Amino acid sequence: MFDKKVLNDGLAKRTQLLKSQECLRLFDGLGEGFRGLVIDKLSDVAVVHGYSELVTRDFVVSNLVEPLQPLVKTIYLWPRSRDNDSRTRQAELIFGPAKPEFTVEVDGIKHIVRPERLPQAGIFLDSSPVRSFISEIKVKGRVINTFAYTGSLGITAHMAGAAEVIQLDSSSAILAWAKENFELNKISDGGIMRFIEDDVLGFLEKEARRIETGKRGFCDLIILDPPTIGRSDRGLFKVHHDLPELIELASRCIERGGYLIITLNAPDLSAETIEIYLDKVLGHSERHFEILRSFSADPLQYPTHLAESSVMRGLALKVL
C-alpha cells in the first residue's frame, strides 16, 4: 500500500534543491519507503519509473499527479519491472502536453533529453560527482570514454581541456545522439572529438596493441562506465564476468600519472568490490594505482541502500 506521505516527505527534503536545480531525483524508491517507485525531474517534465507492477497508469493518476503538478507540466510513466521485456516497453504520457525532446543544462553541460525514447531520457543524473571530478583534474591529453552513451562524461573532458576525446559505444544511434550533444557544447579552441562505434573490449584490445607498438600515444584518462549487461556484435557483455578484462586492457592504455575512472550500477558490486578486482587483475603488474576518490550519488537525492539499488558508485584512480 502506497502512503502519499512518503512522497510528500521526499519532496519536502528537496525543497532547497528544487530552488536551484532544474534536474534532480524527486523520489528514490527503496530508500524513501516505497521500493518500486523512482521519479526524476527533467526541467518541467517528470519521468516516473515503475519497478513494480503496482506502479500503473491508475496508480500515477491517483497518487502522483496532484503532488507533482506544482513542479512539472508533463508526466511520463516508464514501466521497468523485471519481468517486462525491454523490447516492448515504452513511455506512456500520463499528464500534460507531450515533450518528446528538449534541452536541459546539468553540471554546466547542455543535454538533449528525449523522455519518450529511453527511460533515462539520455542523461544519468547520479553521475554528477564524476563530471565534477573530470572537470577538476583538467586532463590535457587523450581521453577514452567507454560505453559513452550520449557523451556527457566525454564532453566534460573536452570542456576541461582534453586534446582528444574518443566517445566509444557499440550503438550508432546513441553515438549520433552524443554528436548532437557535442555540437551544443563544443568550444571553439577545443580538442578533437571522435565518435567510434565498436565493441569496447575489442577496441581496447586493439588500442593497447597500437600503444605498445608505438603507433598510438598513451591515454591520460580512461572512463569505464559499463552497463550491468550490454550487447554488441561481439556478443553479450556481463559486468560480473568482463570487468577484470576491462580493467586489465584499460591499464595497458594509460600513461603513468594518468587516471582511470570506474563506475558501476550493478546492485551487488560496490566500490570495495572494484578494489578487489583491481588487486586481482593488477596485483602482479608493474602498474599500480592510487585511489583518489570514491564516488557515490548525492545522498539527499538518492537516500537508498546501494547493495539493493542500481545507483552509481565507483572509484577514481591515478596510475603510478
Summary of the structure (lengths in Angstrom):
residues: 320
radius of gyration: 19.9
end to end distance: 53.0
largest distance: 63.2
contacts: 1056
relative contact order: 0.11
helix: 35%
strand: 30%
